[in-house]
């Protein structure tokens, strides 16, 4: 009977899965990380894809903006920013002419301690930095996309001579992938821009790991091109959060090359569906709240048999998340049809989480092992709460029988199972 160790916040939960029940473990394909991530980032900067090198783009006296991912993402941005700043210094760009913009999108504003963890004390003392505010009154309107999205962007970014995007390329459940153009929309755009873009998430091609015909992605790309970043630096990491490879240069071309590597690591073939799937969101920050945890549900639900059971392991130290509509929609609307109709007519960020959660529940029963209030989990979010992983497994066996077949996903938020039968 193998003991499975599953990440839970910044700790682990263990579960013993009987041999007769276990039919497989779905994990990302392991690819070794580079020995020195900063050296790898510098290699990419010196060998850009589709653009000249930065020394041909930037010159002394230029005002530079660097967009970084916020604290909800797995990457610590100092990995990219430190070598980037050092290189800009060599080009003649002074630290005082650089501003780092934390691309919050609609997420909660970063605390000072979180910013230090993200960027490091040295970087915060070297350059100016600011959190983006999607509701700021000084956002700059730069035009409409072909999808009729009015694009408002951060004024500091707009006013800069040199505009650089950084981040990691990973799977995303309706944009297809994170990284690249997402460092503009939603990271540093206005609330109206984000809402109009995200309202297209009900489109059948707005799906994890898909860019072809995905209107959310295509709209993001148009908006990003309008904002005119001259250079991006993105990385792809393995499931241990080690940098595997960095990609720099053109907004589209560098991102596209990174996507290919993401597919190699995180798209995993699965040849069986299971009666029960045990899925960890992958620990903090992927399981910081129920809203972020949905990414794990989106992945794991793909390999559960219809009317099977999905056990989700996620600490949710911040409860359901800061988006009020997530909570309010779960209380207000009873069916997926009601939510889908409302999303198309009156889209609200957070409401889309409620829609996706009900959509997953249409396929399987979901048991949540978390630190959330048990009554709230059951009565508001309509999930079955469990006090422990052992209790959750017993509940699942009661539903599906002691001979039920089980799949385990230790990093569910990061992997995309592709069913091959």
Phi, psi and omega in degrees: 000105183289143175264122180263133178253118184243134180293140182213102188063235177252018177234200181221152169242142180251147177216136175264117180254120181303140180304321184294339181264328187287121178250356177164164175236125180256112181228160174301151174293131183281126173233127184296139175283161179289158181291322182227108186293324180293323176296321179294320177297317179296321178303316180294319179299321181282346181230064186291155178259115173081007176219163168293166174292159185300331179292343176269346183259315184260151178220158180307137181096345178293142172271127188242133172247135177237118177271132178237156175295154179272190188284356178275353182262156186286338185278140169269112192298340179300336178303322180269317190292321182302303179295330178293315178297316180299320179292318178299323176301318181294330178286342180112006178276125180278148179303323182291348177262008182248136173235128174266128178251120178277116188280079184289332191060239178258004183288163180295144181301138182290143173276162182299320180292326177290322177297319179294322177293326182285317189246340182089146183299320182301314182292319180298331178275339182281318190231166173287147175214153180207148175275137177287143177239111183293345180253013181297148181277351183253021175296152184252127178279125183242005176127182181249146172278174178291347176268012178066027174274121176281121187261114174247130182234165179304131185293320180299318178297314181300320184282350184285152175282320181239128184238118186237136178251140176227162178157188177243148178263125183209176177288147175220140193283349169224340174277353182091302180214150168275172179096176176056241186298340179291345176285351169260295179245111019261356196306314185232029178255176181277163182300318179300319179297313183295315182299315181296320179294310185291342178296344179274006184291345177281352178297137184300337180266359174276081190221159180304131175072015179235127174249337185292112179072013181277109186295329179297312178297314184295321178293317176302318182295317177301313181298318180295319178297323179296326179285344172059057170288137182272346188199142172233153172226107180241153175235158169245131181246155173276180186289351175268008180066030174263139178291126177267316180200149176250151181226129182225159176124230186291141181311313184271314187292316179293319178299316181299320178294321178295322178301321180300320179288322176303316179300318180297325184272317195251347172272115188238131179288138175230131183251007179216147168263154183243153173291323181228131173242129175255116188232124170268139176292343178109012179081180182292137006269001183298334179247028183297330176206172183293328179299312178292327182296338181304331181301325177289321178298316180304321180285311187291329183296340182292335184247016173265137175296150174307132184064024173277196182232131175248120175261120183252126180254110184204123184299315181055053182297336178254028175067224182276347182114173188273350184278105184303320182302332177304309179294312186295320180291324178296328178281324190275317187255137184261337185233158178295328180294319178297317182293318181296320178298317181292322179299323183283333183262319187219068185297133174230130175298134185102320175298328180295330176295319178298317179301311181295323181295316177295325179297319178293321181292340175296332182269320188214158170284139182240124177253130183247125172257111186205182174263007181289159176299127186298320180294321179294317178302315184283311191275329181263308186266358171061028174256161179266116182278148174227142182281340181208165178292323177298317178297319180298318180294320177297320177298319180293319178296324178298323180284319190248355179094155184291346179263009182302141180271138190237136168247145178241136179234096183290339182226056191298327182291344187254352187240150179238102178289134177243113187289126177232107181239000000 
